[in-house]
């Protein structure tokens, strides 16, 4: 009688979101725009899309998608009506800003 091999557990999956090829440039553009703002100021995602070319409306979904990834990673904040919101659940009009540096009161 042959003994069957015990099934091995699957290796842990990398939970880091994959970035589609063309969207790394979008993430860089978002970061460039939000860092160019005054502290606490925000930008509209359409500003990033417009800076990327003449057919900016076709790029807007990719800009919003990249912004959500960046917010989940803690790189930027997504705002709605001036308040920071959950990037996964956000719908409607949004704005983007750089994450405020943490103050160290030591």
Secondary structure, 3 states (H helix, E strand, C coil): CCCCCCCCCCCCCCCCCCCCCCHHHHHHHHHHHHHHCCCCCCEEHHHHHHHCCCCHHHHHHHHHHHHHHHHHCCCEEEEECCEECCCCCCCCCCEEEECCCCCCCC
